Amino acid sequence: MIEPSTVVDRLRRTTDTIVGEAELLERLASGRPLRIKYGVDCTAPDLHLGHAVNLWMMRQLQDLGHQVVFLLGDLTTRVGDPTGRSETRPLLTPEEIEANAQSFVEQVSIVLRTDPSVFEVRRNSEWYDGMRVAELLGLFGQVTQAQLMARDMFRERVAAGREIAVHELVYPVLQGYDSFAMRSDLTIVGSDQLFNEQLGRHFQQRLGAPPQAVITTTITPGTDGRAKQSKSLKNYVALTDTPRDKFGKLMSIPDSLVESYARVYTELPLDTVAALGSAAAGGGPPARDAKLRLAAAVVTRYHGAGTARTELDAFTRTFTDRNQPTDIPEVLVGTPGATVLDLLQAARPTDTKSSLRRLIRQGAVTVNGIRVDDPTKTVELTTDVVLKSGPRTWHRLRLS
């Protein structure tokens, strides 16, 4: 058996904090397979590299014989998690929840093993649908208003004069009780979920069960270098992206993200990660080469080394060899963040907006080799951007 301290040390690469580390080491030493809680609300799933940080840590533990219990929050989805939201979230229909649940299972299987010996699917409606009102009120009685209002997002909404619905206040209570109901030993979450999972430890202790350990993981900015990866901001690399799209999106990130992305999204040795960060900090060709190494490592992790070599060759061929003209005209842009439509207007000032939008709809516009179909998508000019519009029109966009 691998030493418990060795197991935990392997996880530290992408770990922010560990709550209950001594308890975790003790359980690993027992030799008993751990039950690892992985809970999601069944909102529209589009898992990205940020989510996968947690999944790869769970995969390491699965490979040691531990079991991931994939908890689909079908009941709590009806309630609505207020995490990170300034307004109440619209609720979904049961049909939408079920469709999203199935899609979640398909997407996590890109990383996690789904054989029954190390993977179990549960739904929290299993215990909540049959719970009596008196029992539910008993749970609420074990959490105080002061505990709930300690959550920063609730305080911020009150300070801003925005309403908090009662069902949002009880959401953390329901998520916390999930940990007791499913006998969770460990959960691996982003830091924004720490409050809810601490309530899980609270309920387990109050109800006579050993408290789960909680590992929070590193959160990196999105591909724009700003907010965390988000579907609404379109600044993410999806697990379901093609190898080509993954490669191209990673080539477009700011130089400053290369080291952190290499550390949390690849398995490259840490000395190599540091070297890539140093190369990227210098800008120019060394930064480009560092991104090539990063993109190849990410594609290797998800699609294999052969596919990564293919995408590296394709990208190099398109942007440095035969397919891209050597005399691309340069266009200076005055703002570091502009929409695709804005960039097209700067590059083709005599064309009408409607004709430019038509080019985008036809799939005839690419940014750094990635086709774009949304004229409002924001492009960050942290490095030079190559814009192709139509079959033979190229422009190199540079921040003035």
Sine and cosine of phi, psi and omega as CSV:
sin_phi,cos_phi,sin_psi,cos_psi,sin_omega,cos_omega
0.00,0.00,0.67,-0.74,0.04,-1.00
-0.94,0.34,0.67,-0.74,0.01,-1.00
-0.84,0.55,0.71,-0.71,0.01,-1.00
-0.81,0.58,-0.64,0.77,-0.01,-1.00
-0.90,0.44,-0.54,0.84,0.04,-1.00
-0.93,0.38,-0.65,0.76,0.02,-1.00
-0.87,0.50,-0.74,0.67,-0.03,-1.00
-0.91,0.41,-0.63,0.78,0.00,-1.00
-0.88,0.47,-0.57,0.82,0.03,-1.00
-0.91,0.42,-0.48,0.88,-0.02,-1.00
-0.99,0.13,-0.29,0.96,-0.13,-0.99
-0.92,0.40,-0.38,0.92,-0.04,-1.00
-0.81,0.59,-0.60,0.80,-0.02,-1.00
-0.88,-0.48,0.37,0.93,-0.03,-1.00
-0.99,-0.15,0.66,-0.75,0.12,-0.99
-1.00,-0.08,-0.88,0.48,0.02,-1.00
-0.68,-0.73,0.37,-0.93,0.12,-0.99
-0.80,-0.60,0.87,-0.50,0.08,-1.00
-0.99,-0.17,0.84,-0.55,-0.03,-1.00
0.99,0.15,0.64,0.77,-0.04,-1.00
-0.90,0.44,-0.64,0.77,0.00,-1.00
-0.88,0.47,-0.65,0.76,0.03,-1.00
-0.91,0.41,-0.62,0.79,0.02,-1.00
-0.90,0.43,-0.71,0.70,0.02,-1.00
-0.88,0.48,-0.63,0.78,0.01,-1.00
-0.90,0.43,-0.66,0.75,-0.01,-1.00
-0.94,0.34,-0.62,0.79,0.07,-1.00
-0.89,0.46,-0.61,0.80,-0.01,-1.00
-0.94,0.35,-0.39,0.92,-0.04,-1.00
-0.93,0.37,-0.37,0.93,-0.03,-1.00
0.99,0.10,-0.09,1.00,0.01,-1.00
-0.98,0.18,0.71,-0.70,0.07,-1.00
-0.86,0.52,0.77,-0.64,0.02,-1.00
-0.98,0.19,0.50,-0.87,0.14,-0.99
-0.99,-0.16,0.92,-0.39,-0.10,-0.99
-0.97,-0.23,0.91,-0.42,-0.03,-1.00
-0.97,0.23,0.81,-0.59,0.16,-0.99
-0.78,-0.62,0.99,-0.14,-0.10,-1.00
-0.97,-0.25,0.68,-0.73,0.06,-1.00
-0.68,-0.73,0.56,-0.83,0.23,-0.97
-0.99,0.16,0.52,-0.85,-0.11,-0.99
-1.00,0.01,0.72,0.69,0.16,-0.99
-0.98,0.19,0.12,-0.99,-0.08,-1.00
-0.82,0.57,0.89,-0.45,-0.09,-1.00
-1.00,0.08,0.70,-0.71,0.15,-0.99
-0.47,-0.88,0.98,0.22,-0.13,-0.99
-0.94,0.35,0.63,-0.78,-0.05,-1.00
-0.79,-0.61,-0.06,-1.00,-0.06,-1.00
-0.86,0.52,-0.53,0.85,0.03,-1.00
-0.89,0.45,-0.70,0.71,0.07,-1.00
-0.88,0.47,-0.58,0.81,-0.12,-0.99
-0.93,0.36,-0.32,0.95,0.09,-1.00
-0.83,0.56,-0.74,0.67,0.03,-1.00
-0.91,0.42,-0.66,0.75,-0.05,-1.00
-0.89,0.46,-0.65,0.76,-0.01,-1.00
-0.93,0.37,-0.55,0.84,0.08,-1.00
-0.91,0.42,-0.67,0.74,0.06,-1.00
-0.90,0.43,-0.61,0.79,0.01,-1.00
-0.88,0.47,-0.66,0.75,0.06,-1.00
-0.84,0.54,-0.66,0.75,-0.01,-1.00
-0.95,0.30,-0.59,0.81,0.10,-1.00
-0.86,0.52,-0.66,0.75,-0.02,-1.00
-0.90,0.43,-0.28,0.96,0.08,-1.00
-0.99,-0.12,0.08,1.00,0.07,-1.00
0.98,-0.18,0.05,1.00,0.00,-1.00
-1.00,0.09,0.38,-0.93,-0.16,-0.99
-0.94,-0.34,0.79,-0.61,0.13,-0.99
-1.00,0.03,0.83,-0.56,0.07,-1.00
-0.98,-0.21,0.96,-0.27,-0.09,-1.00
-1.00,0.08,0.97,-0.25,-0.07,-1.00
-1.00,-0.09,0.92,-0.39,0.07,-1.00
-1.00,0.05,0.91,-0.42,-0.04,-1.00
-0.99,0.14,0.91,0.41,-0.05,-1.00
-0.93,0.38,-0.57,0.82,0.06,-1.00
-0.96,0.28,-0.73,0.68,-0.05,-1.00
-0.94,0.35,-0.37,0.93,0.11,-0.99
-0.89,0.45,-0.55,0.83,0.05,-1.00
-0.93,0.37,-0.40,0.91,0.01,-1.00
-0.99,0.13,-0.77,0.64,0.03,-1.00
0.98,-0.18,0.93,-0.37,0.04,-1.00
-0.96,0.27,0.84,-0.54,0.00,-1.00
-0.99,0.15,0.03,1.00,-0.10,-1.00
-0.80,0.60,0.83,-0.56,0.09,-1.00
0.95,0.31,0.20,0.98,-0.08,-1.00
-0.90,-0.43,0.64,-0.76,0.05,-1.00
-1.00,-0.07,-0.17,0.99,0.01,-1.00
-0.72,-0.69,0.34,-0.94,0.04,-1.00
-0.91,0.42,0.67,-0.74,-0.05,-1.00
-1.00,0.07,0.67,-0.74,0.07,-1.00
-0.88,0.48,0.56,-0.83,-0.02,-1.00
-1.00,-0.01,0.43,-0.90,-0.05,-1.00
-0.98,-0.21,0.37,-0.93,0.08,-1.00
-0.98,0.19,0.35,-0.94,0.05,-1.00
-0.83,0.55,-0.59,0.81,-0.01,-1.00
-0.92,0.40,-0.65,0.76,0.04,-1.00
-0.91,0.42,-0.65,0.76,0.01,-1.00
-0.88,0.47,-0.70,0.72,-0.03,-1.00
-0.91,0.40,-0.68,0.73,0.03,-1.00
-0.89,0.46,-0.66,0.75,0.02,-1.00
-0.92,0.39,-0.59,0.80,0.02,-1.00
-0.87,0.49,-0.69,0.72,0.00,-1.00
-0.91,0.42,-0.63,0.78,0.02,-1.00
-0.91,0.41,-0.60,0.80,0.05,-1.00
-0.86,0.51,-0.73,0.68,-0.03,-1.00
-0.87,0.50,-0.66,0.75,0.01,-1.00
-0.89,0.45,-0.65,0.76,-0.07,-1.00
-0.96,0.28,-0.63,0.78,0.00,-1.00
-0.92,0.38,-0.39,0.92,0.00,-1.00
-0.93,0.36,-0.19,0.98,0.11,-0.99
-0.89,0.45,-0.52,0.86,-0.02,-1.00
-0.92,-0.39,-0.75,0.66,-0.12,-0.99
-0.99,0.17,0.52,-0.85,0.20,-0.98
-0.97,0.24,0.68,-0.73,-0.06,-1.00
-0.90,-0.43,0.25,0.97,0.09,-1.00
-0.95,0.32,0.60,-0.80,-0.16,-0.99
-0.84,0.54,-0.39,0.92,-0.02,-1.00
-0.92,0.39,-0.41,0.91,-0.04,-1.00
-0.76,-0.66,0.21,0.98,-0.04,-1.00
-0.53,-0.85,0.78,-0.62,0.02,-1.00
-0.70,-0.71,0.67,-0.74,0.03,-1.00
-0.95,-0.31,0.80,-0.60,0.08,-1.00
-0.78,-0.62,0.30,-0.95,0.06,-1.00
-0.77,-0.63,0.69,-0.73,-0.08,-1.00
-0.97,0.24,-0.12,0.99,0.16,-0.99
-0.92,0.40,-0.31,0.95,0.01,-1.00
-0.86,0.52,-0.62,0.78,-0.01,-1.00
-0.98,-0.21,-0.44,0.90,-0.05,-1.00
-0.99,0.13,-0.56,0.83,-0.03,-1.00
-0.89,0.46,-0.52,0.86,-0.02,-1.00
-0.99,-0.16,0.09,1.00,-0.06,-1.00
-0.98,0.19,0.74,-0.67,0.04,-1.00
-0.96,0.28,0.43,-0.90,-0.01,-1.00
-0.86,0.51,-0.65,0.76,-0.02,-1.00
-0.88,0.47,-0.63,0.77,0.02,-1.00
-0.93,0.37,-0.65,0.76,0.02,-1.00
-0.90,0.44,-0.68,0.73,0.04,-1.00
-0.90,0.44,-0.53,0.85,0.06,-1.00
-0.89,0.45,-0.61,0.79,0.07,-1.00
-0.90,0.43,-0.71,0.71,-0.01,-1.00
-0.87,0.49,-0.53,0.85,-0.01,-1.00
-0.93,0.35,-0.20,0.98,-0.01,-1.00
-1.00,-0.10,0.06,1.00,0.02,-1.00
-0.77,-0.63,0.73,-0.69,-0.04,-1.00
-1.00,-0.06,0.32,-0.95,0.07,-1.00
-0.88,0.47,-0.59,0.81,0.00,-1.00
-0.90,0.44,-0.62,0.79,0.04,-1.00
-0.88,0.47,-0.71,0.71,-0.03,-1.00
-0.93,0.37,-0.66,0.75,-0.05,-1.00
-0.97,0.24,-0.07,1.00,0.13,-0.99
-0.95,0.31,-0.25,0.97,0.00,-1.00
-0.95,0.30,0.82,-0.58,-0.15,-0.99
-0.86,0.52,-0.60,0.80,-0.06,-1.00
-0.92,0.38,-0.52,0.85,0.06,-1.00
-0.94,0.34,-0.68,0.74,0.02,-1.00
-0.88,0.48,-0.65,0.76,-0.02,-1.00
-0.91,0.42,-0.64,0.77,0.00,-1.00
-0.93,0.37,-0.62,0.79,0.05,-1.00
-0.90,0.43,-0.71,0.71,-0.02,-1.00
-0.88,0.47,-0.52,0.85,-0.01,-1.00
-1.00,0.05,0.00,1.00,0.02,-1.00
0.97,0.23,0.32,0.95,0.01,-1.00
-1.00,-0.10,0.55,-0.83,-0.07,-1.00
-0.96,0.28,0.48,-0.88,0.18,-0.98
-0.85,-0.53,0.87,-0.49,0.03,-1.00
-0.96,0.29,0.50,-0.87,-0.03,-1.00
-0.87,0.50,-0.60,0.80,-0.04,-1.00
-0.91,0.42,-0.44,0.90,0.05,-1.00
-0.96,0.29,-0.58,0.81,0.03,-1.00
-0.90,0.44,-0.57,0.82,-0.05,-1.00
-1.00,0.07,-0.18,0.98,-0.01,-1.00
-0.81,0.58,-0.76,0.65,0.01,-1.00
-0.86,0.51,-0.52,0.85,0.04,-1.00
-0.90,0.43,-0.70,0.71,0.00,-1.00
-0.91,0.42,-0.70,0.72,0.00,-1.00
-0.91,0.42,-0.60,0.80,0.03,-1.00
-0.90,0.43,-0.69,0.73,0.00,-1.00
-0.91,0.43,-0.49,0.87,0.06,-1.00
-0.77,0.63,-0.66,0.75,-0.05,-1.00
-0.88,0.47,-0.62,0.78,0.06,-1.00
-0.94,0.35,-0.72,0.69,-0.09,-1.00
-0.88,0.47,-0.56,0.83,-0.06,-1.00
-0.98,-0.18,0.09,1.00,0.06,-1.00
0.86,0.51,0.77,0.64,-0.05,-1.00
-0.95,0.30,0.73,-0.68,0.12,-0.99
-1.00,-0.08,-0.50,0.86,-0.12,-0.99
-0.43,-0.90,0.61,-0.79,0.18,-0.98
-0.72,-0.69,0.59,-0.81,-0.02,-1.00
-0.87,-0.50,0.90,-0.43,-0.15,-0.99
-0.64,-0.77,0.24,-0.97,0.19,-0.98
-0.95,0.32,0.36,-0.93,-0.07,-1.00
-0.88,0.47,-0.39,0.92,0.00,-1.00
-0.95,0.33,-0.21,0.98,0.02,-1.00
-0.98,-0.22,0.08,1.00,-0.08,-1.00
-0.88,0.47,-0.65,0.76,-0.02,-1.00
-0.84,0.54,-0.77,0.64,-0.03,-1.00
-0.88,0.47,-0.65,0.76,-0.05,-1.00
-0.97,0.24,-0.41,0.91,0.15,-0.99
-0.92,0.40,-0.58,0.82,0.10,-0.99
-0.91,0.42,-0.51,0.86,0.10,-0.99
-0.87,0.49,-0.72,0.69,0.06,-1.00
-0.87,0.49,-0.64,0.77,0.00,-1.00
-0.86,0.51,-0.75,0.66,-0.02,-1.00
-0.92,0.39,-0.65,0.76,0.01,-1.00
-0.86,0.50,-0.69,0.73,0.01,-1.00
-0.92,0.38,-0.66,0.75,-0.01,-1.00
-0.92,0.39,-0.50,0.86,-0.07,-1.00
-0.99,-0.17,0.17,0.99,0.15,-0.99
1.00,0.07,0.35,0.94,0.03,-1.00
-0.93,-0.37,0.43,-0.90,0.07,-1.00
-0.89,0.46,0.70,-0.71,-0.02,-1.00
-0.96,0.29,0.62,-0.78,0.03,-1.00
-0.93,0.37,0.51,-0.86,0.24,-0.97
-0.99,0.16,0.49,-0.87,0.00,-1.00
-0.79,-0.61,0.85,-0.53,0.12,-0.99
-0.95,-0.31,0.83,-0.56,0.13,-0.99
-0.98,-0.20,0.57,-0.82,-0.17,-0.99
-0.92,-0.39,0.30,-0.96,-0.01,-1.00
-0.91,0.42,0.74,-0.68,0.07,-1.00
-0.93,-0.37,0.80,-0.59,-0.01,-1.00
-0.95,-0.31,0.38,-0.93,0.08,-1.00
-0.90,0.43,0.29,-0.96,0.08,-1.00
-0.96,0.28,-0.05,-1.00,-0.09,-1.00
-0.91,0.41,-0.22,0.97,0.06,-1.00
-1.00,0.04,-0.08,1.00,0.01,-1.00
0.99,0.15,0.17,0.99,-0.07,-1.00
-0.90,-0.43,-0.94,-0.34,-0.03,-1.00
-0.92,0.40,0.27,-0.96,0.04,-1.00
-0.90,0.43,0.31,-0.95,-0.07,-1.00
-0.85,0.53,0.73,-0.68,-0.10,-1.00
-0.49,-0.87,0.65,-0.76,0.04,-1.00
-0.90,0.45,-0.65,0.76,-0.04,-1.00
-0.92,0.39,-0.53,0.85,0.00,-1.00
-1.00,0.04,-0.18,0.98,0.03,-1.00
0.83,0.56,0.64,0.77,-0.04,-1.00
-0.86,-0.52,0.68,0.74,-0.12,-0.99
-0.71,-0.70,0.30,-0.95,0.12,-0.99
-0.93,-0.36,0.94,-0.34,-0.08,-1.00
-0.97,0.23,0.54,-0.84,0.07,-1.00
-0.89,0.46,-0.50,0.87,-0.04,-1.00
-1.00,0.03,-0.01,1.00,0.08,-1.00
-0.86,0.51,0.50,-0.86,0.09,-1.00
-0.92,0.39,0.35,-0.94,0.08,-1.00
-0.81,0.59,-0.62,0.78,-0.02,-1.00
-0.91,0.41,-0.67,0.74,0.01,-1.00
-0.92,0.38,-0.65,0.76,0.07,-1.00
-0.84,0.54,-0.74,0.67,-0.05,-1.00
-0.87,0.49,-0.75,0.67,-0.06,-1.00
-0.91,0.42,-0.66,0.75,0.01,-1.00
-0.89,0.45,-0.64,0.77,0.00,-1.00
-0.94,0.35,-0.48,0.88,0.06,-1.00
-0.95,0.32,-0.26,0.97,-0.05,-1.00
-0.99,-0.12,-0.01,1.00,-0.06,-1.00
-0.95,0.30,0.40,-0.92,0.10,-0.99
-0.88,0.48,0.53,-0.85,0.00,-1.00
-0.83,0.56,-0.54,0.84,-0.08,-1.00
-0.92,0.40,-0.27,0.96,-0.03,-1.00
-1.00,-0.03,-0.15,0.99,-0.14,-0.99
-0.85,0.53,-0.74,0.67,-0.08,-1.00
-0.91,0.41,-0.72,0.69,-0.03,-1.00
-0.92,0.39,-0.63,0.78,0.05,-1.00
-0.90,0.44,-0.67,0.74,-0.01,-1.00
-0.91,0.42,-0.56,0.83,-0.01,-1.00
-0.94,0.33,-0.70,0.71,-0.13,-0.99
-1.00,-0.10,-0.33,0.94,-0.08,-1.00
-0.94,-0.33,-0.01,1.00,0.01,-1.00
-0.73,-0.68,0.09,-1.00,0.09,-1.00
-0.94,-0.34,0.33,0.94,0.04,-1.00
-0.88,0.48,0.58,-0.81,0.06,-1.00
-0.83,0.56,0.54,-0.84,-0.10,-1.00
-0.90,0.43,-0.50,0.87,0.06,-1.00
-0.93,0.37,-0.56,0.83,0.08,-1.00
-0.92,0.38,-0.65,0.76,0.04,-1.00
-0.85,0.53,-0.71,0.70,0.00,-1.00
-0.89,0.45,-0.63,0.77,0.01,-1.00
-0.91,0.41,-0.62,0.78,0.04,-1.00
-0.91,0.42,-0.64,0.77,0.03,-1.00
-0.89,0.46,-0.66,0.76,0.02,-1.00
-0.91,0.41,-0.66,0.75,0.01,-1.00
-0.91,0.42,-0.66,0.75,-0.03,-1.00
-0.92,0.39,-0.53,0.85,-0.03,-1.00
-0.90,0.44,-0.42,0.91,-0.02,-1.00
-0.99,0.13,-0.19,0.98,0.00,-1.00
0.94,0.34,-0.08,-1.00,0.07,-1.00
0.91,0.41,-0.43,-0.90,-0.03,-1.00
-0.83,0.56,-0.64,0.77,0.04,-1.00
-0.87,0.49,-0.62,0.78,0.03,-1.00
-0.91,0.41,-0.65,0.76,0.05,-1.00
-0.87,0.49,-0.69,0.72,-0.02,-1.00
-0.92,0.40,-0.57,0.82,0.05,-1.00
-0.90,0.43,-0.64,0.77,0.04,-1.00
-0.92,0.39,-0.60,0.80,0.06,-1.00
-0.86,0.51,-0.68,0.74,0.00,-1.00
-0.92,0.40,-0.67,0.74,0.03,-1.00
-0.88,0.47,-0.77,0.64,-0.04,-1.00
-0.87,0.49,-0.66,0.75,0.01,-1.00
-0.90,0.43,-0.61,0.79,-0.01,-1.00
-0.93,0.38,-0.64,0.77,0.02,-1.00
-0.92,0.39,-0.71,0.70,0.01,-1.00
-0.90,0.44,-0.60,0.80,0.07,-1.00
-0.86,0.52,-0.68,0.73,-0.05,-1.00
-0.88,0.48,-0.60,0.80,-0.09,-1.00
-0.99,-0.14,-0.46,0.89,-0.16,-0.99
-0.78,-0.62,-0.09,1.00,0.03,-1.00
0.98,-0.17,0.40,-0.92,-0.07,-1.00
-0.91,0.42,-0.59,0.81,-0.01,-1.00
-0.89,0.46,-0.70,0.71,0.03,-1.00
-0.91,0.42,-0.63,0.78,0.01,-1.00
-0.89,0.47,-0.65,0.76,0.03,-1.00
-0.90,0.44,-0.64,0.77,0.03,-1.00
-0.88,0.48,-0.72,0.70,-0.03,-1.00
-0.94,0.34,-0.57,0.82,0.06,-1.00
-0.89,0.45,-0.70,0.72,0.02,-1.00
-0.90,0.44,-0.67,0.74,-0.03,-1.00
-0.90,0.43,-0.68,0.73,-0.02,-1.00
-0.91,0.41,-0.70,0.71,-0.01,-1.00
-0.89,0.46,-0.66,0.75,-0.01,-1.00
-0.89,0.46,-0.66,0.75,-0.07,-1.00
-0.95,0.30,-0.65,0.76,-0.18,-0.98
-0.97,-0.26,-0.20,0.98,-0.02,-1.00
-0.75,-0.66,-0.22,0.98,-0.09,-1.00
-0.91,-0.42,-0.84,-0.54,-0.26,-0.97
-0.97,0.26,-0.63,0.77,-0.23,-0.97
-0.97,0.23,-0.46,0.89,-0.01,-1.00
-1.00,-0.07,0.75,-0.66,0.01,-1.00
-0.86,0.51,0.47,-0.88,0.01,-1.00
-1.00,0.07,-0.28,0.96,-0.07,-1.00
-0.90,-0.43,0.78,0.63,-0.02,-1.00
-0.93,0.37,0.77,-0.63,0.05,-1.00
-0.92,0.38,0.62,-0.79,0.00,-1.00
-1.00,-0.10,0.59,-0.81,0.06,-1.00
-0.78,-0.63,0.79,-0.61,0.03,-1.00
-1.00,0.01,0.71,-0.70,-0.02,-1.00
-0.87,-0.49,0.68,-0.73,-0.14,-0.99
-1.00,0.06,-0.17,0.99,-0.03,-1.00
-0.82,-0.57,0.61,-0.79,-0.05,-1.00
-0.95,0.30,-0.29,0.96,0.03,-1.00
-0.78,-0.63,0.89,-0.45,-0.04,-1.00
-0.67,-0.75,0.44,-0.90,0.05,-1.00
-0.97,0.24,0.30,-0.95,0.04,-1.00
-0.86,0.52,-0.65,0.76,0.01,-1.00
-0.90,0.44,-0.65,0.76,0.04,-1.00
-0.86,0.50,-0.69,0.72,-0.02,-1.00
-0.91,0.42,-0.65,0.76,0.04,-1.00
-0.89,0.46,-0.64,0.77,0.02,-1.00
-0.90,0.43,-0.63,0.78,0.03,-1.00
-0.91,0.41,-0.60,0.80,-0.05,-1.00
-0.99,0.15,-0.50,0.87,-0.07,-1.00
-0.76,-0.65,0.93,0.35,-0.14,-0.99
-0.91,0.41,-0.34,0.94,-0.02,-1.00
-1.00,0.05,-0.17,0.98,0.00,-1.00
-0.99,0.10,0.50,-0.87,0.04,-1.00
-0.98,0.19,0.37,-0.93,0.04,-1.00
-0.87,0.49,-0.64,0.77,-0.04,-1.00
-0.91,0.42,-0.61,0.79,0.02,-1.00
-0.94,0.35,-0.57,0.82,0.03,-1.00
-0.94,0.35,-0.65,0.76,0.06,-1.00
-0.89,0.45,-0.59,0.81,0.02,-1.00
-0.90,0.43,-0.65,0.76,0.08,-1.00
-0.84,0.54,-0.69,0.73,-0.01,-1.00
-0.90,0.43,-0.73,0.69,0.00,-1.00
-0.87,0.49,-0.54,0.84,-0.02,-1.00
-0.98,0.20,-0.05,1.00,-0.01,-1.00
0.97,0.24,0.41,0.91,-0.09,-1.00
-0.99,-0.14,0.15,0.99,-0.04,-1.00
-0.87,-0.50,0.77,-0.64,0.08,-1.00
-0.78,-0.62,0.53,-0.85,0.10,-1.00
-0.86,-0.50,0.90,-0.44,-0.08,-1.00
0.79,0.62,0.65,0.76,0.09,-1.00
1.00,0.07,-0.06,1.00,-0.01,-1.00
-0.97,-0.24,0.84,-0.54,0.03,-1.00
-0.92,0.40,0.68,-0.74,0.03,-1.00
-0.88,-0.48,0.63,-0.78,-0.01,-1.00
-0.82,-0.57,0.15,0.99,-0.02,-1.00
-0.85,-0.53,0.93,-0.37,-0.04,-1.00
-0.91,0.42,-0.30,0.95,-0.03,-1.00
-1.00,-0.06,-0.01,1.00,0.00,-1.00
-0.88,0.48,0.72,-0.69,-0.01,-1.00
-1.00,0.04,0.71,-0.70,0.05,-1.00
-0.91,-0.42,0.80,-0.60,0.00,-1.00
-1.00,-0.03,0.84,-0.55,-0.02,-1.00
-1.00,-0.02,0.81,0.59,0.06,-1.00
-0.97,0.25,-0.42,0.91,0.16,-0.99
-0.71,-0.71,0.12,-0.99,0.04,-1.00
-0.86,0.52,0.60,-0.80,0.00,-1.00
-0.87,-0.49,0.75,-0.66,0.06,-1.00
-0.99,-0.15,0.87,-0.49,-0.02,-1.00
-0.95,-0.32,0.82,-0.57,0.07,-1.00
-0.90,-0.43,0.80,-0.59,-0.01,-1.00
-0.75,-0.66,0.90,-0.43,-0.12,-0.99
0.99,0.11,0.01,-1.00,-0.12,-0.99
-0.95,0.31,-0.40,0.92,-0.13,-0.99
-0.65,-0.76,0.31,0.95,-0.05,-1.00
-0.93,-0.37,0.87,-0.49,-0.05,-1.00
-0.83,-0.55,0.57,-0.82,0.13,-0.99
-0.61,-0.79,0.62,-0.79,0.13,-0.99
-0.97,-0.23,0.88,-0.47,-0.06,-1.00
-0.99,-0.14,0.73,-0.68,-0.07,-1.00
-0.70,-0.71,0.64,-0.77,0.03,-1.00
-0.94,0.34,0.79,-0.61,-0.03,-1.00
-0.98,0.19,0.00,0.00,0.00,0.00
